[in-house]
Amino acid sequence: MTRPPDRVLPAIGLMCLYVGLIVCVNAMGKVLTAHMHPLEVVFFRHAGAGAFLSVFFIARHGFGVLRSNRPGLQTVRGLFAIVSSMLYFTGLATASLATAAAISFTAPLILTALSGPALGEKVGPHRWGAVLVGFAGALIIVRPGAPGASSWATLMLLGSACCTGLYQLFTRKLAGQDRVETTAVGSGLISGLTVAATIPFVWTTPDLWWVWLVAIAIGAIGGTGHFLLAMAFERGPASLLSPFNYLQLLGATVTGYTLYGDLPDGMTWLGAGIIVAAGIYIAQRERRTGGA
């Protein structure tokens, strides 16, 4: 059944707002890594989002929103979110925002590769071909001596993308078993509470007042962004909305150049273009043929 334009257009708008907020979150994360340990950044990012979403959803739906039918899956999903964020913000400390954004786009390719054996979804030769082409683009970016990031940083970002793909895999497995609100709150709370146990070992008190503001804002803005994403997918199909996620690359490039004077080199642009093309092809293939 085709969704009416009066729902699809707001969905596109919500998706674009989500992308804008995530660009801001990643930029704030890079700024914070210069003033605190990456685990502290992960804590503020996830604990802040969890607290923000908990207050919002409990006010709307009551404490029942905290009950999960699959607490084990929710916990594993939250742990993958922690590892993904830890690797991402550690790599981001030395990588450019645009390079980090480009590598993160391999996560949907990883999800596609895993959806067959893990979820029993049909992944035809066309989508497998797109996955391989996308990973070739990633290898162009994650090359020894790549400008703008050390090789270990780009490998960390690729590891983060792998964890994000697994995080998205468990999100799909939870679909229909838990409410969207429960999954959104659960991820933030599980991640935040788990990272909180490590904070005493790495804590560095920020000595600048604006660092505290950024640390508090990163969680609230991140939580708002993921809420907008959930609203977007309620109004429009993933195959239509997912390509708008690649606007992050443009936003990250502009933000990175404004804050740090960073611009991706030609090979990074080439690799990013290949990854984006592969991701858009998969999304459109799903829309037309159901994934064959």
Residue pairs with C-beta under 8 A, 6 or more apart in sequence:
3 11
3 235
3 236
3 237
7 235
7 236
8 235
8 236
8 240
10 235
11 232
11 233
11 234
11 235
11 236
11 240
11 241
12 232
12 236
12 240
12 241
12 244
14 228
14 229
14 231
14 232
14 235
15 228
15 229
15 232
15 236
15 241
15 244
15 245
16 244
16 247
17 225
17 228
18 225
18 226
18 228
18 229
18 232
19 244
19 245
19 247
19 248
19 251
20 251
21 221
21 222
21 224
21 225
21 228
22 222
22 225
22 248
23 101
23 248
23 251
23 252
23 255
24 221
24 255
25 45
25 218
25 221
25 222
25 225
26 92
26 97
26 100
26 101
26 248
26 252
26 255
27 97
27 252
27 255
27 256
27 259
28 214
28 217
28 218
28 221
29 41
29 45
29 88
29 89
29 92
29 218
30 89
30 92
30 93
30 97
30 259
31 214
31 259
32 40
32 41
32 44
32 89
32 211
32 214
32 215
32 218
33 41
33 89
33 90
33 92
33 93
34 93
35 204
35 206
35 208
35 211
36 204
36 206
36 211
36 215
37 202
37 203
37 204
38 86
38 89
38 90
38 93
39 86
39 195
39 198
39 199
39 202
40 199
40 202
40 203
40 204
40 215
41 85
41 89
41 215
41 218
42 82
42 85
42 86
42 89
42 191
42 195
43 192
43 195
43 196
43 199
44 215
44 216
44 218
44 219
45 85
45 89
45 218
45 219
45 222
46 81
46 82
46 85
46 187
46 188
46 191
46 192
46 195
46 219
47 188
47 191
47 192
47 193
47 195
47 196
47 219
48 188
48 192
48 215
48 216
48 218
48 219
48 220
48 222
48 223
49 188
49 192
49 219
49 220
49 222
49 223
49 226
50 185
50 187
50 188
50 189
50 190
50 191
50 192
50 193
50 219
50 223
51 188
51 192
51 219
52 188
52 219
52 220
52 223
52 224
53 181
53 184
53 185
53 188
53 223
53 226
53 227
54 66
54 185
54 188
54 189
56 223
56 227
57 65
57 181
57 184
57 185
58 65
58 66
60 181
61 179
61 181
65 179
65 181
65 182
65 185
66 182
66 185
66 186
67 182
68 74
68 178
68 182
68 186
69 177
69 178
70 174
70 177
70 178
73 170
73 173
73 174
73 177
74 174
74 178
74 182
74 183
74 186
74 187
74 190
75 190
76 170
77 167
77 170
77 171
77 174
77 183
77 186
77 187
77 190
78 186
78 187
78 189
78 190
78 191
78 194
79 190
79 191
79 194
80 163
80 164
80 166
80 167
80 170
81 163
81 167
81 187
81 190
81 191
82 191
82 194
82 195
83 160
83 163
84 160
84 161
84 163
84 164
84 167
85 160
85 191
86 160
87 156
87 157
87 159
87 160
87 163
88 100
88 104
88 156
88 157
88 160
90 153
90 156
91 100
91 149
91 152
91 153
91 154
91 155
91 156
91 157
91 160
92 100
92 153
92 157
93 153
94 149
94 150
94 153
95 148
95 149
95 153
95 154
95 157
96 148
96 149
96 252
96 256
96 260
96 262
96 263
96 264
97 252
97 253
97 255
97 256
97 259
97 260
97 262
98 148
98 249
98 252
98 253
98 256
98 262
98 263
98 264
98 268
98 272
99 141
99 146
99 148
99 149
99 154
99 157
99 264
99 268
100 157
100 252
101 248
101 249
101 251
101 252
101 253
101 272
102 141
102 249
102 264
102 268
102 271
102 272
102 275
103 138
103 141
103 142
103 154
103 157
103 158
103 160
103 161
104 157
104 160
104 161
104 164
104 248
105 134
105 161
105 245
105 246
105 248
105 249
105 272
105 275
105 276
105 279
106 134
106 135
106 138
106 158
106 161
106 162
106 165
106 275
107 161
107 162
107 164
107 165
107 168
108 165
108 168
108 242
108 279
108 282
108 283
109 130
109 131
109 134
109 135
109 165
109 275
109 278
109 279
109 282
110 161
110 162
110 164
110 165
110 166
111 165
111 168
111 169
111 172
112 123
112 127
112 130
112 131
112 282
113 123
113 128
113 131
113 165
114 165
114 166
114 169
115 121
115 123
115 169
115 172
116 122
116 123
118 169
118 173
119 169
119 172
119 173
121 291
122 290
122 291
122 292
123 291
124 285
124 289
124 291
124 292
126 281
126 285
126 289
126 292
127 282
127 285
127 286
127 291
127 292
130 278
130 279
130 281
130 282
130 285
131 278
131 282
133 274
133 277
133 278
134 274
134 275
134 278
134 279
136 274
137 270
137 271
137 272
137 273
137 274
137 275
137 277
137 278
138 158
138 271
138 275
139 271
140 267
140 268
140 270
140 271
140 274
141 154
141 267
141 268
141 271
141 272
141 275
142 151
142 154
142 155
142 157
142 158
143 151
143 267
144 151
145 151
146 154
146 265
146 267
146 268
147 265
147 268
148 262
148 264
148 265
148 268
149 157
171 183
174 183
178 186
180 230
180 234
184 226
184 227
184 230
188 223
206 212
206 215
232 241
233 241
237 287
238 283
238 286
239 283
239 284
239 286
239 287
240 283
240 287
242 279
242 283
243 279
243 280
243 283
246 276
246 279
246 280
249 272
249 276
253 263
253 264
256 262
256 263
257 263
264 272
285 291
285 292
